[in-house]
């Protein structure tokens, strides 16, 4: 609730004056006709209610006055309609699911950390169409670009090692994502590729795939995930159960950097979980959807809610003074 003419509330300062004048006039004109030593025996006489009834008219008038002042101050409510035009971004998450993603240099391992942080990234971008593909020796699309992020997150949660034959076909991972984005009419199209190894499979060279992405105007952000040096890798032993072996971490950073540079993207290296989170935040800031807002505002007046009762109370005050309780107050 707001007021179009709040300055009229200053008229309420006259209310004590009006009350004072009416009370003073009443007591000035009130004169006893007969003098009695006591009036206790007269308290039960019929018609004594009129002694108090004479104040009904002034009371109704004062309330009417307050309501009239409130009405001319014009109480209003503001109704705002916001029209949004969103220029979203089409994004494909391309995630390496080779067996090396089981290494536990991330908490709890690379695969689960990558999925958890990608899920958070998706939930923070409600205006974008986001898809998912995975790759090892082969590559396939898990979910094409969609705004149904609940479905996407459910499918992401089901992604696991072993869905395709083991290996690391980075070029195929990029090419599959390009096929999903090349027909998109979005102003901005992005691939976020995450891998922890060297390209050792697939018929498409990663740099060639990067050149193809650049030709279609698709930016590729590449991420190398893995600590530097060696990382603990779980091995299933039929006798001793799970044991760990330190394996060397090899990431072709030069190749990933070149792909990013070719497409206008950027290369990032994550050596622990918090660093991976920070990388996704950086990409989130680099690729922001454009939202244009047009706000339409109109006001609804509520003065009739106060004016009509004020008129009614004023009429009742007149009836009370001139008919029901004729009084010297007027």
C-alpha positions in Angstrom: 0.0 0.0 0.0 1.3 3.5 -0.8 -0.2 7.0 -0.9 -0.5 9.3 -3.9 -1.1 12.4 -1.8 0.3 11.7 1.7 0.5 15.5 2.4 -3.3 15.5 3.1 -2.6 13.5 6.3 -1.7 16.9 7.8 -5.4 17.6 7.9 -5.6 15.0 10.8 -3.9 17.7 12.9 -7.3 19.5 12.9 -9.0 16.5 14.5 -8.0 17.4 18.1 -9.2 21.0 17.5 -12.6 19.8 16.2 -13.0 17.5 19.2 -12.0 20.2 21.6 -14.4 22.8 20.1 -17.3 20.4 20.2 -16.6 19.3 23.8 -16.2 23.0 24.9 -19.5 24.0 23.2 -21.3 21.1 24.9 -20.2 22.0 28.4 -20.7 25.7 27.8 -24.4 25.2 26.9 -25.1 22.6 29.5 -26.9 24.4 32.4 -28.8 22.7 35.2 -32.6 23.5 35.3 -33.1 22.3 38.9 -30.8 21.8 41.8 -30.9 18.7 43.9 -28.9 17.7 46.9 -28.4 14.2 45.3 -29.4 12.6 42.0 -28.7 9.0 43.0 -32.4 8.2 42.9 -32.7 9.4 39.4 -30.1 7.1 37.8 -32.7 4.5 37.0 -35.2 6.8 35.3 -36.0 5.8 31.6 -34.3 7.8 29.0 -31.0 8.3 30.8 -29.2 6.5 27.9 -29.7 9.8 26.0 -27.0 11.4 28.2 -24.4 9.2 26.5 -26.2 9.0 23.2 -25.6 12.6 22.5 -22.0 11.7 21.9 -22.8 9.2 19.2 -23.2 11.8 16.5 -19.9 13.6 17.2 -18.1 10.2 17.4 -19.4 9.2 14.0 -18.5 12.5 12.6 -14.9 12.3 13.8 -14.5 8.8 12.4 -16.0 10.0 9.1 -13.5 12.9 9.1 -10.5 10.5 9.5 -11.9 8.3 6.7 -12.3 11.3 4.3 -8.8 12.5 4.9 -7.5 8.9 4.3 -9.5 8.8 1.0 -8.2 12.1 -0.3 -4.6 10.9 0.5 -5.4 8.3 -2.2 -4.3 4.9 -1.0 -3.0 2.8 -3.9 -1.4 -0.5 -4.7 1.3 -0.8 -7.3 1.0 -3.6 -9.8 4.2 -4.3 -11.8 4.4 -6.7 -14.7 7.9 -7.8 -15.7 8.4 -9.1 -19.3 11.7 -10.9 -19.7 13.4 -11.7 -23.0 16.1 -14.2 -22.4 18.9 -14.9 -24.8 20.1 -18.3 -23.6 23.2 -20.3 -24.4 23.3 -23.8 -25.7 25.9 -25.9 -23.8 27.1 -29.4 -24.1 29.0 -31.0 -21.2 31.4 -33.6 -22.6 32.7 -35.8 -19.9 35.5 -38.4 -20.0 34.3 -41.7 -18.5 37.5 -43.8 -19.0 38.6 -46.0 -16.2 41.3 -43.6 -15.1 38.5 -41.4 -13.8 38.3 -43.7 -10.8 41.6 -42.3 -9.4 41.1 -40.9 -5.9 43.1 -37.7 -6.1 39.7 -36.0 -5.9 37.0 -36.6 -3.2 35.7 -39.2 -3.4 37.1 -39.8 -6.9 37.4 -37.9 -10.2 34.2 -39.3 -11.7 32.0 -38.6 -8.7 33.5 -35.1 -8.2 33.1 -34.2 -11.8 29.4 -35.3 -11.8 28.6 -33.5 -8.5 30.1 -30.2 -9.7 28.6 -30.5 -13.1 25.2 -31.0 -11.5 25.7 -27.8 -9.5 26.6 -25.9 -12.7 23.4 -27.1 -14.4 21.2 -26.1 -11.5 22.7 -22.6 -11.5 21.8 -21.9 -15.2 18.0 -22.2 -15.5 17.8 -20.1 -18.7 20.1 -22.3 -20.8 19.6 -25.4 -22.9 22.2 -27.9 -21.6 23.1 -31.3 -23.0 25.4 -34.1 -22.0 27.6 -36.5 -23.8 30.2 -38.9 -22.5 33.2 -40.5 -24.1 35.9 -43.2 -23.5 36.9 -45.2 -26.6 33.6 -44.3 -28.1 31.3 -41.3 -27.6 27.5 -40.9 -27.4 25.0 -38.4 -26.4 23.3 -39.0 -23.0 21.0 -36.0 -23.3 20.6 -33.5 -26.1 20.5 -29.8 -25.2 17.3 -29.2 -23.1 15.7 -26.9 -20.6 14.4 -29.9 -18.7 17.2 -29.7 -16.2 15.6 -32.2 -13.8 15.8 -34.9 -16.5 19.4 -33.9 -17.4 20.5 -34.1 -13.8 18.8 -37.5 -13.4 20.7 -38.8 -16.4 23.9 -37.2 -15.2 23.6 -39.1 -11.9 23.4 -42.4 -13.8 26.6 -41.8 -15.8 29.3 -44.2 -14.8 32.5 -45.9 -15.8 32.1 -48.9 -18.2 29.2 -47.5 -20.2 31.4 -47.8 -23.3 34.7 -49.6 -24.0 37.7 -48.2 -22.2 40.0 -45.6 -23.8 40.2 -41.8 -24.3 38.8 -40.5 -27.6 38.9 -36.7 -27.0 38.4 -35.9 -30.7 35.2 -38.1 -30.7 34.0 -36.4 -27.5 34.3 -33.0 -29.2 32.8 -34.1 -32.5 29.7 -35.7 -30.9 29.1 -32.4 -29.1 29.5 -30.4 -32.3 26.9 -32.6 -34.0 24.4 -31.6 -31.3 25.2 -27.9 -31.5 25.9 -27.2 -35.2 22.2 -26.8 -36.0 21.4 -24.7 -33.0 20.1 -21.2 -33.5 21.4 -19.9 -30.2 23.5 -16.8 -30.3 26.2 -18.6 -28.2 27.1 -22.3 -28.3 29.6 -23.8 -25.9 31.3 -27.2 -25.3 32.7 -27.9 -21.9 35.1 -30.8 -22.2 36.5 -32.6 -19.2 39.2 -35.2 -19.4 42.0 -36.7 -17.3 44.2 -38.3 -19.9 45.9 -38.4 -23.2 44.0 -39.0 -26.5 44.6 -42.7 -27.3 41.5 -43.7 -29.3 39.1 -42.6 -31.9 39.3 -41.8 -35.6 39.1 -38.0 -35.2 42.2 -36.0 -34.1 41.3 -33.6 -31.2 42.8 -30.6 -32.8 40.9 -31.3 -36.1 37.8 -31.5 -34.0 38.7 -28.2 -32.4 39.1 -26.6 -35.9 35.7 -28.0 -36.8 34.1 -26.4 -33.7 35.7 -23.1 -34.6 34.3 -23.3 -38.1 30.8 -23.6 -36.6 31.4 -20.8 -34.2 31.3 -23.1 -31.2 33.6 -22.2 -28.2 35.3 -25.1 -26.4 36.4 -24.8 -22.8 38.8 -27.6 -22.0 39.5 -29.0 -18.5 42.3 -31.3 -17.5 41.4 -33.0 -14.2 44.1 -34.7 -12.1 46.8 -33.9 -9.6 50.4 -33.4 -10.7 52.7 -36.4 -10.5 50.9 -39.6 -9.4 47.5 -40.4 -8.1 46.1 -43.3 -6.0 44.1 -45.7 -8.2 42.0 -48.5 -6.8 42.7 -52.0 -8.1 40.5 -55.0 -7.3 42.6 -57.9 -6.0 40.9 -61.3 -5.8 42.8 -62.2 -2.6 43.2 -58.9 -0.7 40.2 -57.0 -2.1 40.7 -53.3 -3.0 44.3 -52.1 -3.0 45.8 -48.9 -4.3 48.5 -48.3 -6.8 50.0 -44.9 -7.6 49.6 -44.2 -11.3 51.2 -41.4 -13.3 48.9 -38.5 -14.3 49.4 -37.6 -18.0 47.3 -34.8 -19.5 48.1 -33.3 -22.9 47.8 -29.7 -21.7 49.4 -28.4 -24.9 46.7 -30.0 -27.1 43.8 -29.0 -24.8 45.1 -25.4 -24.7 45.4 -25.3 -28.5 41.8 -26.5 -28.9 40.5 -23.8 -26.5 42.5 -21.1 -28.3 41.3 -22.2 -31.7 37.7 -21.8 -30.7 37.9 -18.7 -28.5 37.5 -20.7 -25.3 40.0 -21.3 -22.4 41.9 -24.2 -20.9 41.8 -24.9 -17.2 43.7 -27.4 -15.0 42.0 -28.7 -11.8 44.2 -30.6 -9.4 41.7 -30.9 -6.6 37.9 -30.7 -6.0 37.8 -27.1 -4.9 39.8 -26.0 -7.9 37.3 -27.9 -10.2 34.4 -26.0 -8.5 36.2 -22.7 -9.1 36.7 -23.5 -12.8 33.0 -24.1 -13.3 32.3 -20.8 -11.5 34.7 -19.0 -13.9 33.0 -20.5 -16.9 29.6 -19.6 -15.4 30.7 -16.0 -15.3 32.3 -16.0 -18.7 29.1 -17.4 -20.4 26.2 -15.4 -19.0 22.8 -15.3 -20.6 21.5 -11.9 -21.6 18.2 -11.0 -20.0 16.3 -7.9 -21.0 13.5 -6.8 -18.7 10.6 -4.5 -19.5 8.6 -3.5 -16.5 5.0 -2.2 -16.8 3.6 -0.5 -13.8 0.0 0.6 -13.0 -1.7 1.7 -9.9 -5.0 0.7 -8.4 -6.8 3.3 -6.3 -8.5 2.2 -3.1 -10.0 5.5 -1.9 -13.6 4.3 -2.5 -13.1 1.8 0.3 -12.6 4.7 2.7 -14.9 7.4 1.1 -18.1 5.3 1.0 -18.0 4.4 4.7 -17.1 8.0 5.5 -20.3 9.3 3.7 -22.4 6.6 5.4 -21.0 7.5 8.9 -21.5 11.2 8.1 -25.2 10.6 7.3 -25.6 8.5 10.4 -24.0 11.3 12.5 -26.6 13.8 11.0 -29.5 11.4 11.9 -28.1 10.9 15.4 -27.8 14.6 16.0 -31.0 15.9 14.4 -33.3 13.0 15.0 -32.3 10.4 17.6 -30.4 12.6 20.1 -31.3 16.2 19.6 -28.5 18.0 21.3 -27.0 21.5 21.8 -23.7 20.3 20.3 -24.8 21.6 16.8 
